[in-house]
Amino acid sequence: MRKKVIIIYFGDWWDDRWRRRQQLAVGLAEKQDVEKVYYVEMPTSMPELIKSICGIADTGVSKRWDRIFKHGFFYPLKKIEILTPISLMPYFGYRFDFDKAFVQFLTYLLLRNVIKKYYLTHKIVLWISHPFADHYMGRLNEDMICYD
C-alpha cells in the first residue's frame, strides 16, 4: 500500500494554543502509513512584518516571521511541515482580490514544488475546511479530497 502525503488547509495559524486541528495534524503524522503532513496556515502579511520589526506586533505574528526568516516558508516539525504564506495586505478575509490571488498562487507554487516528488510513489490527500482553499482542488494531483 502506498504511503500518504496529507495537505491540510484549515484556516488556522499554527501557534502555541493547540486547537483541535493542530492535534489532528499531529495525530495523522504519527500514523505509520503517512509519510508527511503539510499544514498550510493562514498568511502573515507584509504590514505585520513592519510591526514585528518595530516590536509592536503580537507574539504570534513575531513567531511566524521568525520562523520564515530562520526556516523559509516551510517550518519542519517531525513529520509535519508548516507552510506560512505571505500576503501583501493586512488579512481582512481577503477583501482584495489581487492579494487573494497572490496568496493562492504563492501557496500553490510552494506546495506543488514540495509534493511533486511524491506524485508517483504516494497517495496525495488534500483536506480542506476553509472556503478559499477550494482553489487547490484538482490542481495538486491529489488522489483524495476531504472537505470538512
Residue pairs with C-beta under 8 A, 6 or more apart in sequence:
1 33
2 121
2 122
2 123
3 33
3 34
3 35
3 121
3 122
3 123
4 31
4 33
4 34
4 35
4 122
4 123
4 124
4 125
5 34
5 35
5 36
5 37
5 38
5 115
5 118
5 122
5 123
5 124
5 125
6 28
6 34
6 36
6 37
6 38
6 125
6 127
7 37
7 38
7 40
7 111
7 115
7 124
7 125
7 126
7 127
7 136
7 140
7 142
8 21
8 24
8 25
8 28
8 37
8 38
8 39
8 40
8 127
8 128
9 40
9 126
9 127
9 128
9 129
9 130
9 133
9 136
10 21
10 39
10 127
10 128
10 129
10 130
10 148
11 42
11 129
11 130
11 132
11 133
12 19
12 21
12 22
12 41
12 42
13 41
13 42
13 60
13 64
14 22
14 39
14 41
14 75
14 82
14 84
15 60
15 63
16 60
16 63
21 129
22 39
25 37
25 39
25 80
26 80
28 34
28 37
29 36
29 37
29 78
29 79
29 80
30 79
34 79
35 79
35 118
35 122
36 79
36 80
36 81
36 118
37 79
37 80
37 81
38 74
38 80
38 81
38 83
38 111
38 114
38 115
39 80
39 81
39 82
39 83
40 83
40 85
40 107
40 111
40 133
41 64
41 82
41 83
41 84
41 85
42 85
42 91
43 84
43 85
43 86
43 87
43 91
43 103
43 107
44 61
44 64
44 65
44 68
44 84
44 85
44 86
44 87
44 91
45 86
45 87
45 88
45 89
45 90
45 91
46 86
46 87
46 88
46 89
47 89
47 90
48 57
48 61
48 64
48 65
48 90
49 65
51 57
51 61
52 61
52 62
52 65
57 65
64 84
67 75
67 82
67 84
68 84
68 86
73 83
73 84
73 85
73 86
73 110
74 81
74 82
74 83
74 110
74 114
75 81
75 82
75 84
81 114
83 107
83 110
83 111
85 103
85 106
85 107
85 110
86 103
86 106
87 99
87 102
87 103
88 98
88 99
88 102
89 95
89 96
89 99
94 100
94 103
94 132
100 132
104 132
104 135
104 136
107 136
108 135
108 136
108 139
108 140
111 136
111 140
112 139
112 140
115 124
115 140
115 141
118 124
119 141
123 143
123 144
124 140
124 141
124 142
124 143
124 144
125 142
125 143
125 144
125 145
125 146
126 136
126 137
126 140
126 142
126 144
126 145
126 146
127 145
127 146
127 148
128 134
128 136
128 137
128 145
128 146
128 147
128 148
129 147
129 148
134 147
137 145
